[in-house]
Amino acid sequence: MEGLMRKSSKLVGLAGAVLALSLLGGCSSNEPDPAQRAVNAANQADQAAARADAAAQKSAAAAAQAQAAASRVEQAASDAKAAADRAEAIASKTMTEHHPMRHRRHRAAAEAAPSDAGAAPAPADAGAPPPAPATP
């Protein structure tokens, strides 16, 4: 019996050692060693830097588009101001310009008209000298 006890205690001891090793191996496999943690952190930092770089490029492109749009708006405002200035100059010229010829024509036509409105118009040769007397 003593041999049986000895064999079974060896088996129990061996099983315990295997169990302890498997427990220790299982615990250590769940937690990466410091070198692996450093590699993981470096990979995460690299990915974050790549995302930040992409965001910076998008931001720079958006800023360039906004600047181009502001330039176009500024140019349109300048064009509108120039058009308004031209329109104002034309309006000012039109408002201050007189047409004296038109007024003179009306005045001359009024003076040439007969003084009484009911009179018949003068014959066409009214202003010509009378004809010479006939000689026999």
C-alpha positions in Angstrom: 0.0 0.0 0.0 2.8 2.2 0.7 3.8 2.0 -3.0 0.4 3.0 -4.1 0.4 6.0 -1.8 3.7 7.0 -3.1 2.6 6.7 -6.7 -0.7 8.6 -6.1 1.1 11.4 -4.2 3.6 11.7 -7.1 0.6 11.9 -9.5 -1.1 14.5 -7.4 2.1 16.5 -7.1 2.7 16.3 -10.8 -0.9 17.3 -11.6 -0.6 20.2 -9.2 2.6 21.4 -10.8 1.0 21.1 -14.3 -2.0 23.0 -12.9 0.2 25.7 -11.4 2.2 26.1 -14.6 -1.0 26.3 -16.7 -2.4 28.9 -14.4 0.8 31.0 -14.4 1.1 30.5 -18.2 -2.5 31.6 -18.7 -2.1 34.7 -16.5 1.0 35.8 -18.2 -0.4 35.2 -21.7 -3.3 37.6 -21.1 -0.9 40.4 -20.1 1.6 41.4 -22.8 5.2 42.0 -21.6 6.5 45.6 -21.5 8.2 45.3 -24.9 4.9 44.3 -26.5 3.0 47.1 -24.7 5.6 49.6 -26.0 5.1 48.4 -29.6 1.3 48.6 -29.2 1.6 52.2 -27.9 4.0 53.2 -30.8 1.5 51.7 -33.3 -1.4 53.7 -31.7 0.7 56.9 -31.7 1.6 56.3 -35.4 -2.1 55.9 -36.3 -3.1 59.0 -34.3 -0.3 61.0 -36.1 -1.6 59.8 -39.5 -5.2 60.8 -38.6 -3.9 64.2 -37.4 -2.0 64.7 -40.6 -5.0 63.9 -42.8 -7.1 66.3 -40.7 -4.5 69.1 -41.1 -4.5 68.5 -44.9 -8.3 68.8 -45.1 -8.2 71.9 -42.9 -5.6 73.5 -45.2 -7.6 72.7 -48.3 -10.7 74.2 -46.6 -8.8 77.3 -45.7 -7.6 77.7 -49.3 -11.1 77.3 -50.6 -12.4 79.9 -48.1 -9.7 82.3 -49.1 -10.5 81.9 -52.8 -14.2 82.5 -52.1 -13.4 85.6 -50.1 -11.3 86.9 -53.1 -14.2 86.3 -55.4 -16.6 88.1 -53.1 -14.2 91.0 -52.8 -13.8 91.2 -56.6 -17.6 91.1 -57.0 -18.0 93.9 -54.5 -15.4 96.0 -56.4 -17.1 95.4 -59.7 -20.5 96.4 -58.2 -19.0 99.6 -56.8 -17.5 100.5 -60.1 -20.9 99.8 -61.8 -22.6 102.0 -59.2 -20.1 104.8 -59.8 -20.6 104.6 -63.5 -24.4 104.7 -63.1 -24.1 107.7 -60.8 -21.9 109.5 -63.2 -24.4 108.9 -66.1 -27.3 110.0 -63.9 -25.5 113.1 -62.8 -24.6 114.0 -66.4 -28.2 113.4 -67.5 -29.6 115.5 -64.7 -27.3 118.6 -65.3 -27.3 118.6 -69.1 -29.7 120.9 -70.9 -30.7 120.7 -74.5 -30.9 124.4 -75.6 -31.4 123.5 -79.2 -34.7 121.9 -78.4 -36.0 124.9 -76.6 -34.8 127.3 -79.4 -36.7 125.2 -82.0 -39.9 125.5 -80.0 -39.4 129.2 -79.5 -38.7 129.8 -83.2 -41.7 127.8 -84.2 -43.9 129.8 -81.8 -42.6 133.1 -83.2 -43.2 132.0 -86.8 -46.8 131.1 -86.1 -49.5 133.7 -87.0 -50.6 135.9 -84.1 -54.3 135.1 -84.3 -55.1 131.4 -84.2 -58.2 131.6 -86.4 -56.5 133.2 -89.4 -55.9 131.3 -92.6 -52.3 130.5 -93.4 -50.5 133.0 -95.6 -50.0 132.0 -99.3 -46.5 130.7 -100.2 -45.6 133.8 -102.2 -46.8 136.3 -99.6 -43.2 137.4 -98.9 -42.3 137.8 -102.6 -42.3 141.3 -104.3 -45.4 142.1 -106.5 -45.1 141.2 -110.2 -44.0 143.9 -112.6 -46.8 145.7 -114.5 -47.4 144.6 -118.0 -46.2 147.0 -120.7 -48.3 147.4 -124.0 
